[in-house]
C-alpha cells in the first residue's frame, strides 16, 4: 500500500507541476503579447475609437495652442479624417507616416494619451511587448 501511495503522490506532484508550468507559461505569454492587430483605414470598432480618442488628446494638448481643426468625431470609423490626423501624428513623432497603427504607433498612442484614462485600449491597440 505504501508503494502505491508513493507512486500516486509522485504522479499527483507531476500533474500539479505540469499544471503550474502551463499556467505560468500562459501568464507569461499573455503579459508579453502585443495588444492586438494593426488598425487601418476602413476599419471600424473599439480599436478605432481608441485611436480617435488618443489623437484628440494629442491635438488638444499640443504645444502652442490646441488645433480644433484636427479634432475627430469619435465614431469608431477609420475614415479620411482619422487617416489625415494619424499621419500628422506619425510625422510629429518621427514615425513612418504610413497611416497604419502598428506596434510603434499604437504604443505611443496608448502610453502617451490613453493609459490613465482608457486602460481598456491596451487590449485592442497593437503595442510593443
C-alpha positions as CSV (number, residue, x, y, z in Angstrom):
1,X,0.0,0.0,0.0
2,X,2.9,2.4,0.8
3,X,4.4,1.8,-2.6
4,X,1.1,2.7,-4.4
5,X,0.6,5.7,-2.2
6,X,4.1,7.0,-3.0
7,X,3.6,6.3,-6.7
8,X,0.3,8.1,-6.6
9,X,1.8,11.1,-4.8
10,X,4.6,11.3,-7.4
11,X,2.0,11.2,-10.2
12,X,0.0,13.8,-8.4
13,X,3.0,16.0,-7.9
14,X,4.0,15.7,-11.6
15,X,0.4,16.6,-12.6
16,X,0.4,19.7,-10.3
17,X,3.9,20.7,-11.6
18,X,2.8,20.4,-15.2
19,X,-0.4,22.4,-14.5
20,X,1.6,25.1,-12.8
21,X,4.1,25.2,-15.6
22,X,1.3,25.6,-18.2
23,X,-0.4,28.3,-16.1
24,X,3.0,30.1,-15.8
25,X,3.7,29.9,-19.5
26,X,0.3,31.1,-20.3
27,X,0.5,34.0,-18.0
28,X,4.0,35.0,-19.3
29,X,2.9,34.7,-22.9
30,X,-0.3,36.7,-22.3
31,X,1.5,39.5,-20.5
32,X,4.3,39.8,-23.1
33,X,1.9,39.5,-26.1
34,X,1.3,42.6,-28.2
35,X,-2.1,44.2,-27.7
36,X,-3.9,43.5,-31.0
37,X,-3.9,43.5,-34.8
38,X,-3.0,46.6,-36.8
39,X,-5.6,49.3,-37.2
40,X,-6.1,50.7,-40.8
41,X,-8.2,52.9,-43.0
42,X,-11.6,51.3,-43.4
43,X,-11.6,49.6,-40.0
44,X,-14.4,50.0,-37.5
45,X,-14.8,49.3,-33.9
46,X,-13.3,49.9,-30.4
47,X,-9.7,49.9,-31.6
48,X,-10.5,52.8,-34.0
49,X,-12.4,54.6,-31.1
50,X,-9.2,54.3,-29.0
51,X,-7.1,55.7,-31.8
52,X,-9.5,58.6,-32.3
53,X,-9.6,59.3,-28.5
54,X,-5.8,59.3,-28.4
55,X,-5.4,61.6,-31.4
56,X,-8.0,64.0,-30.0
57,X,-6.0,64.1,-26.7
58,X,-2.8,64.8,-28.7
59,X,-4.3,67.6,-30.8
60,X,-5.8,69.3,-27.8
61,X,-2.5,69.1,-25.8
62,X,0.0,70.2,-28.5
63,X,2.4,72.9,-27.5
64,X,1.4,76.4,-28.5
65,X,-2.3,76.2,-28.9
66,X,-5.0,73.5,-29.4
67,X,-5.7,72.5,-33.0
68,X,-9.6,72.3,-33.2
69,X,-9.4,71.7,-37.0
70,X,-7.8,68.4,-36.2
71,X,-10.4,67.2,-33.7
72,X,-12.0,64.0,-34.8
73,X,-15.6,62.7,-34.4
74,X,-15.1,59.7,-32.1
75,X,-17.3,57.4,-34.1
76,X,-15.2,54.2,-34.4
77,X,-14.9,54.5,-38.1
78,X,-11.4,54.9,-39.6
79,X,-12.0,57.3,-42.5
80,X,-10.2,60.1,-44.2
81,X,-10.1,62.5,-41.3
82,X,-8.7,59.9,-38.9
83,X,-6.1,59.0,-41.5
84,X,-5.1,62.6,-42.0
85,X,-4.7,63.3,-38.3
86,X,-2.9,59.9,-37.7
87,X,-0.4,60.7,-40.4
88,X,0.3,64.2,-38.9
89,X,0.8,62.4,-35.5
90,X,3.2,59.9,-37.0
91,X,5.2,62.8,-38.7
92,X,5.3,64.7,-35.4
93,X,6.6,61.6,-33.6
94,X,9.2,60.8,-36.3
95,X,7.5,57.6,-37.3
96,X,6.9,56.4,-40.9
97,X,3.7,58.3,-41.8
98,X,2.0,55.2,-43.3
99,X,-1.4,55.8,-41.8
100,X,-1.4,52.4,-40.1
101,X,-1.5,51.9,-36.3
102,X,1.1,49.2,-35.8
103,X,3.1,48.4,-32.6
104,X,5.2,51.6,-32.6
105,X,2.3,54.0,-33.3
106,X,-0.1,52.0,-31.0
107,X,2.4,52.0,-28.2
108,X,3.0,55.8,-28.4
109,X,-0.8,56.5,-28.6
110,X,-1.5,54.3,-25.7
111,X,1.2,55.3,-23.3
112,X,1.2,59.0,-24.1
113,X,-2.5,59.6,-24.3
114,X,-4.7,56.7,-23.0
115,X,-3.1,54.6,-20.3
116,X,-4.5,56.7,-17.4
117,X,-8.0,57.4,-18.9
118,X,-8.7,54.3,-21.0
119,X,-6.7,51.3,-19.9
120,X,-9.1,49.0,-21.9
121,X,-7.4,50.4,-25.1
122,X,-4.3,48.4,-24.3
123,X,-6.2,45.2,-25.2
124,X,-7.3,46.5,-28.6
125,X,-4.4,48.5,-29.8
126,X,-1.3,47.0,-31.2
127,X,1.5,47.7,-28.8
128,X,5.1,46.6,-28.2
129,X,5.5,43.5,-25.9
